[in-house]
């Protein structure tokens, strides 16, 4: 029986390739709304970020998500990511 291929994605902060399930997807919808995509299937431009607090901090400091999604990122989104990183 064939083994299934695991989809890999790159963290925008640390540039490390990881399994898609290990990363959090942040998506900018066609309307310009930025949110955390828990399903991984929302339509729009997406960027992947590690669950590591260091990666979240680096993305916030260097405005990596803003450049990838080409829009302003609200501060509460980073708070939501930081809260989510402690539970996983």
N, C-alpha and C positions, 0 to 999 in steps of 0.2 A: 504494500500500500504506500502511496506517495505521501511524503510529509508536506504540510502546508507551508508556503513561504510566509515569513513574518514581515509585515510592512515596516520599513525603517524610515525615520524622519530625523532631521538635524535640529538640535536645539539652537535657537537664534543667539543665545547668550554665550554658551561655552563651545559651540560648533561641533559638539559630539553627536555621532550617529547613535540613536537608540531605537528600541522597538516603539512603535506608535502608541501602544498602551501605556508606556512609561512616561509619556509626555503630556502636557496640557496644551490644548489648542485654543488660541485666542483668535477670534474671527471678526473681520469688519464686514458687515452686511452691505448689500448693494445700496441701502439707504444711508450708509455711513455710521451706523450704530456699532460700537465695539463691545463685545461680550466674551465670556468664557464659554467655549463650546464643549459641554460635557459629553455629548453624543458623538462628536467627531464628524458629523454629517451636515452641519448647517451650511447654507450656501454663502459664498463670499470669500474674500481673501483671508487666508489663514497663516498663522505663524505658530510654531511649536516651541514650548519652553519646558525645561526640566522642573521637577518638583523641588529641587534643591533651593534652600533659602539664598545661597550665594548666587545662583543663576538669576533668581528673581531680583535680587538687589543690583546685580550687574546690569540687567536689562533696564531697570528703573534709572540707574545712574547714567548709563550711556545712551539712554533713549533708543534702544535697539528696536523695541516694538513699534515705536513711532515711525522709524525709517522703513521697517518692513511692511507695515500696514498703511503707510502714507497718510496718517491722520493723527490727531492729538489723542493721547491716552489719558482717560480720567484717573485721578489718584485712587478712587475707591476700587478700581479694577486691580491695582497692585495690592491693596489691602485684602481683597477677596482671594488673590493668588497666594498671599502670605498665610492667610488662615487655612487655606486648602492644603498648603505644603506641610503643615504640622500634623494633619490627620492621616496622611498617607504613609 
